[in-house]
Amino acid sequence: MRTKINSVKKVELTDEQELISSKNKYFSHLLKHQKKYLVSLLVLIFIFQTALNFIKNKPLMIGGESYYYLSISQNMGFQYNPLTLLLSTIPKQIIFLIPPIIAIFCILILFDLAKKMNLSDSFTFFFTLFLIISPTFIYTTITLSTYSVFFLLMLLGFSLLFQENKKVQALSIIPFIIATFFDTLSTIILLFLQSTYIFVNRKKDSVNLAILCITVFLFIFNKFFIEIPLIAGPFHVEKIMRDLISDLGGLNGIGLFTLLLALIGLAIIWKKKNFYLAYLLLPIIVPAYFFNTDTIFFLTLLTLFFATAGFIRLFERCWTLITLKKFTFILLILGILFSTLTFVDRLSEYAPLNADEEALTWIKENTPKESIVLSAPENGYFITYFAERKSLFNLNDKDYKTKMNLSKNIFSSVYIKDLFPLLEQNNISIIYITENMKKNLPKEQGFVFLLKNERFKLIYSYENTEVWVFEKE
C-alpha cells in the first residue's frame, strides 16, 4: 500500500515538472493550435497600435526608415531597391498595411519552414512567440523595414528550396535574387545560410550550387557596379546600449530577460547537432551592430534563437525544488512581457506625431521650394517627405559625420557671432523646432534662447511645434 502511495506521489511530482511538455494539457493545446493563436496575437498587436495612432490623429506609420523609402519611391528615376519599387506601385492610402502583411507572411512561412527542418513544436512555438512580442518585430509591423522584407524573401526562398520537386526548388532563385538588392550585409548572411544548407543537408546538386553561384555573382555585381550600401541606413540617431536593450528606452531593441535567456542558450546550444553553426553568425552580426545599430533586426533573430534554446533547456530539465521552477518560469515570462508592454506604451509617442505632419505640411504650402530646413538630424526624412523641402541633415548622407558635427555646432552655439555665419554659409532659411528638441535643448542659453534675436521670426506654431524663418541681412 505504501509503495502504491509513493508511486502516485512520484507521478504527481513528475507531472508538476512538465511545464513545457506535451504532457501538460494546457501547453499541449497551445502547441496544437499555435499557428492560429500566434498569428491572432500578431494581428491584435497591429490593430492596437494602429488604433492608438488613429485616435491620436497621427500618421499610421512611424520611423525615419518608413519616410525615407516613401520619399525616394516618389522619384521617377530607376530604383534598384525592391522596397521602393514595391511602394511606387501601391496607392498611398493602403501602404500602412504592407508592414503587417509582411510580418504575417513571415510567421506563416516560418511555421512551414520549421516543420520541414524538423524543429520541435516547443522550439517553434517559443521562438515564434518571443519573436512576435519582441520590440524589434513589433516595430516592423508599423514601419517600412528593409530587413523585414529581406527576412520574408529569405524565408520564402528556403521554403521553396526544402521542397522535393526540383522545379519548385529552382523557383527559390527568384526571392533569393531579389533579396540581394538591399545591402551587402544581408547578402553575406544569405550566402552564409545557403552554404550552411548545402553543408548540413549534403545537397551539392546542380540546383543548389547554381543558386549559390548566382548569389555570389550578384553579391559582386551589386557591390561594385550598383554600389549598394554595406548596411542600409542609419535611419535614427544611434545609441549603442539604448538601441540594444529596449528597457533603456531605445527605438526598439531586445528585452533584458530575453538577453539573459540568450546567455544561457549560448552556454548550452553548442552541444546540439548542427545548432553550433549559429555561433558562426556571431562574428558577422555582432560587429555589424556596433557599426550600425539598425542591424538590430538580425541581432534580435540570433538572440531569440539562443534565448529559445536556453528557455527550453532550462524548463525541460527536472528541478529539485518544483516551486522554484514555477516561480522562475513565471518571473521570466512576466519579465519578457514587461519589456514588451513598456515598449508598446511609448510606441505611440514615436515620430512623426500629428503636430509634425501639420507643421511640415504648412511648410510645404507656405514656403519657397528652394528653402533649406534646419532641424534635428532625425527629422530629416520627415522634412523630405511631408514638407518636400531639402533638409540640411539626412542621416544617410555620405558626409553624415561632417554634418553631425555641423549640427552639434549649430545647436550648441551660445553667441550670435558663432551661429549666424553657420546658418548663412549653409543657406538655411527655415528652422523647424519639435517638442522633443525643446526638451533636449537648454532654454536659458544656446540655440533656443538665440531665437529671440530680431533676425528670427516665428511664422507657425502648433502643439508646441514651431516653424521659424531666418532673415538674411
Secondary structure, DSSP 4 states (H G I P E B T S, - for coil): -HHHHHHHHHHHHHHHH-SSSTTSHHHHHHHHTHHHHHHHHHHHHHHHHHHHHHHTT--SS-SHHHHHHHHHHT-SS----HHHHHHTTS-GGGGGGHHHHHHHHHHHHHHHHHHHTT--HHHHHHHHHHHHTSHHHHHHTSS--HHHHHHHHHHHHHHHHTSS-HHHHHHTHHHHHHHTTS-HHHHHHHHHHHHHHHHHHT--SHHHHHHHHHHHHHHHHIIIII---SS----S---HHHHHBGGGT-SS-B-HHHHHHHHHHHHHGGGSTTGGGGGGGHHHHHHHHHH-GGGHHHHHHHHHHHHHHHHHHHHHS--S-HHHHHHHHHHHHHHHHHHHHHHHHHHTTSSS-HHHHHHHHHHHHHS-TT-EEE--GGGHHHIIIII-SEES--TT-TTHHHHHHHHHHHHT--SHHHHHHHHHHTT--EEEE-HHHHHHS-SSSSHHHHTTSTTEEEEEEETTEEEEEE---
